[in-house]
Amino acid sequence: MLLAENRLQLEPLVDLLVVRSSMAPDVIEIMLRELEDVKLASEQDPEPADGPGWAEEPANDWPGAQT
């Protein structure tokens, strides 16, 4: 089921990119390279939102925060 849903979402994206720029095989090759980069990044840090650089809500318990 998930595969069918992904295909239904990917096909319009491929069509859009083909209309805007290139031939389908070129677009698909570029997408595959980008997906490989996403896969590698995910393997290195499966939950990037938990890592450094993630901004949390500022605390409002410091004296200057009271108005």
Secondary structure, DSSP 4 states (H G I P E B T S, - for coil): -HHHHHHHHHHHHHHHHHHHTS-HHHHHHHHHHHHHHHHHHHHH-S-GGGSTTPPPPPPS-SGGG--
